Amino acid sequence: MIKIPFAIPLVSGFFLATASLAPVPAQAGDYGLAIDAAMKQDYRTAFREFKELADGGMAAAQFNLALLYHHGRGVEADIPMAVKYYAMAAEQGHSAAQNNLGSLYRRGEGVAQDYERAALYFGMAKDTVDVAKANLAYLHRYGLGVEKSNAKAFQYYSEAAKNGHALSIFELGQLYEKGRGADKDMEKALDLYKQAARKNYDRAQFLLGEMYHKGTYVKQDFEQAERWYRFAMNQNYPAAYYGMGQLYRDGQGVTKDLKEALRLFRVASNRGNRRAPYDIGQMYETGMGVEVDKAEAIRWYQVAAKREYNPARAKIKELGGDDAASGKNPTSS
């Protein structure tokens, strides 16, 4: 199995051409009623109207019906039915459906995983759907079902970035930072990260916060770190809670507040961050803002160890704990 270091984030739960429903075609009959119902979150009505039109052959209705099946809105979630209607729309040249179908094949959701078929559908959609360009770039970057080529990844990310696609702008910055598909250029990378962050792309916001926090490629600036972490937190980016917790723990860019630091670390841990439980363990081990509690410290170190944060294993051994414990988040405050 090929291990990918970071998968492209999903848009509204899965890859879409846009976050909204497809535009109303001319002479759509009840299509307008279906769209209005969907916008009002009356998904049962939307499902009924889309279903009739989709079975009558309307590609836009087939696409939107597939979305409802995929998300379980107005009907019980049914991925095979979503695949069926995406495929029907895709066969009629509906680019958003082609993109979403490619995404299902990429992940093996409702179908056998097939990177070559995913690439085929992304290729069909790429001329009109920016996220399809990004998806195709991703496949080329890691050689999944297509030739591994940083040059092609750079090309497709660049094309989508020119259209303002935030994820592609960010990924283009990653290529410049690492010197893949282009000469290494940290100045360009930083500019692209800022562009993506201003477009509210959470990963870019977090990365900028981390860069200012650690002084990586920029002058260390804790106030800027706090600013960008907070933007990412507003979008519930887990690692941003951890970064902000560090600032509150250390009194960097904010007034030192160990209670708030602990709260933020807990939020980050509850959302799967692997470093946060280790830092919580340290707080309980050393009595930082809490009573010293060796047993509680071990429990938090076990959570971090379960998430493969290796320094936690040494701490568990040092404190005489059991490395094979459940590793579930402790519930005590």
Buried (B, 14 or more C-beta within 10 A) or exposed (E): EEEEEEEBEEBEEBBBBEEEBBEEBEEBBBBEBBBBBBEEEBBEBBBBBBBBBBEEEBBBBBBBBBBBBBBEBBBEEBBEBBBBBBBBBBEBEBBBBBBBBBBBBBBEBBBEBBBEBBBBBBBBBBEBBBBBBBBBBBBBBBEBBBEEBBEBBBBBBBBBBEEEBBBBBBBBBBBBBEEBBBEEBBEBBBBBBBBBBEBEBBBBBBBBBBBBBEEEEBEEBBEBBBBBBBBBBEEEBBBBBBBBBBBBBBEBBBEEBBEBBBBBBBBBBEBEBBBBBBBBBBBBBEEBBBEEBEEBBBBBBBBBBBBEBEBBBEBBEEBEBEBEBEBEBBEEE
